[in-house]
Amino acid sequence: MALLATLALGFAGAVTVPATAAAADYDVLVFSKTAGFRHDSIPAGIDAIRSLGTANNFSVTATEDSAAFTASNLAGYEAVVFLNTTGDVLGDAQQNALQSYVDGGGGFLGVHAAADTEYGWPHYEQLVGARFQSHPAIQRATVKTEDRSHPATAHLGADWSRTDEWYNYRSNPRPGVRVLQSLDESSYSGGEMGGDHPITWCHQQGSGRSFYTGLGHTAESYTDPAFRSLLLGGIRYAAGNAPADCTPRGGTGPTTVEGESYTSGSGVQRAAHGNASGGQTLGYIENGDWAGYASVATAGARTFTAKVSSAGAGGTIEVRAGSATGTLLGSVRVAPTGGWETFTTVSTTLTATGSGPLFLRFTGGSGALFDIDTFTLATAPPVTEALSENVHLFYYPWYGTPAGQGWRHWQQGGHTPPGDIGADLYPALGPYDSGDTAGAVDQHMRWTAQSGAGVLVYSWWGRGGYEDGIARRVMDAAQRHGIKVAWHIEPYAGRTAQSVVDDILYLNSTYGTHPAFYRDAAHGNRSAFYIFESLRIADWTALDQVTASSIVLAQTTDTTKVAHFSGLYTYDGIAGATAPGWKQAGDYARANNLIWAPSVAPGYVDDRAVPGNTTPTLGRSNGATYDKEWNNALDPAIGGSPAWVSVTSFNEWHEGSSIEPAAANPPAGHGYLTYSGAYGKTGAAAETAYLDRTKYWVGEFEKQRAARHP
């Protein structure tokens, strides 16, 4: 009884730090804007933080106005709290302001749904630590305290039993953060992280600090003294008011370096930038210039990430060890961003091994190339699961917004984006720009990796077209996530058999050296090309010029129409439900040493894209359609034992065949469908239902292949 009384007093006292022990007053900005699900506990959370501020000598400003995120305004706060934010709530300039603020010494604290925020901003995942994946029903679980040295967890015992909504995350943050609390997955139902389930963590971010807890869904949480103590400790750490060791266990984590902190260089200078971390960048970079960093070691470095801007020619960053002409560890291309104050993030894997200090060498065209704000060296490659290069997702890079070159495709069928688009489903990212390779496209690659598929089949409409113009940048994004890129040659105006041959030669020569360019090791290391509507052309004899080095697939199951091709695929997202001719096509392909790649789809609905269209549609049936088509493909008696399975599609929104996450709460008044109900999931958890189911089927397909080829 005495022990229980002592613990109760400890909890009650932990939420108040005596004035004599407190540092100087500090200021906290609480941001609770939502663009997706809105937690009804937000008011209780704001009240709790205000109460903690009153009792502990810090001020609290609560807002849902994104305009608060400017460099000058953020400078007035020691910490920013994202309290159950959801969706994309910041614009590009506001994202840059927050990144510069934290990297420059500010503090960030994310509560619960902060992990369900800013999917279009790649840097945000590093800032918060991990992104939301799914959650089971609210229930009681055991929270295990892994580290009691932090002010947020010092008041807790080894185990803490409480009721909340328990998030699963898309990746395990442990390699890059100090885990403070984790969940005992055996104590509740619905944990999906393989037993290692961090739920509260912290890490150094640039010169600043980041803290996140997955607790805080329920309003009752904010009246719980133990949880309020956790919040207070996190706020004090984020604000720099209470020190804590947040280095990852067993390592120092990535090192973030200010670009302008070089110790030697040629041609470069420091440049003032209001939106940059610390107000400066490494600038005045021209072809052949270099910068050295004597205190940055290259030993063990495996990835390089940089925040860059360019109103100049763009170019390449070479990462070298020891000297400006030392061992080349890797390189990354920097494309023009549209302005010197418009920053984006580029990243590359370092494939060579070096030693000695870091040097960056710069190449490109004439004049100014780009500026570097900050960069990060990580001593271990990103932890990723092996992806299947035998499952291919058809990918459409043809969307545009006014931020790029104007609306493209979203307005199909006479619609007026952004709220009203030509699709029966609404993207979780909203109507995005396919040229936004650091944002939307990077997120696409993360989602593709989540699906387990290793190859995107890139919709390509001819040389010099929009899709051709952004292909290299899309491939750069793919490479960052271990994705390969094959090609879907569409029926552009004037297409002939010979023009397709010329296209294949062009694509091989233009992009063939890119590390994301797909070549099939099981079939002679040849590149891969799908030819949509190949039956439009009767004579394909010209293909004999390229099939020795390239796999070229016809879109048909009619085996009398595949002379000169390397194989066949179907694409049709409706036919997969009955698989007409699949067994015969697969048997023929196997007997003639051809590739058979039948296409499966989750459904097909194009009513809004083509009003009045009488083309048959195919409902998703809460996932049953997708399962049926996959089952047909993998059943040898129906599907003909394919070499590859192609999926129609990752993001063809007009046809409703997408597995890309669709918004659980799309704009009202337009009759949008959602994925709610798919595989028993609802709300935000259903948004990734088809990605997750794809991963299941990828695993089943690879098991089957292994059994056929032991």
Secondary structure by P-SEA (a helix, b strand, c coil): caaaaaaaaaaaaccccccccccccbbbbbbbccccccccaaaaaaaaaaaaaaaccbbbbbbccccccccccccccccccccccccccccaaaaaaaaaaaaabbbbbbcccccccccccccccccccccccccccbbbbbbbbcccccccccccccbbbbbccccccccccccccccccccccccccccccccccccccccccccbbbbbbcccccccccccaaaaaaaaaaaaaaaccccccccccccccbbbbccccccccccbbbbbbcccccccccccccccccccccccccccccbbbbbcccccbbbbbbbbcccccccccccccccccccccbbbbbbbbbccccccbbbbbbbbcccccccccbbbbbccccccccccccbbbbcccccccccccccccccccccccccccccccccccccccccccccaaaaaaaaaaaaccccccccccccccccccaaaaaaaaaaacbbbbbbbbcccccccaaaaaaaaaaaaaaccccccbbbcccccbbbbbbbccccccccccccccccccbbbbcccccccccccccbbbbccccccccccaaaaaaaaaaaabbbbbbbbccbbbccccccccccbbbbcccaaaaaaaaaaaacccccccccbbbbccccccccccccccccccccccccccccccccccccccccaaaaaaaaaaaaaaaaaaaaacc
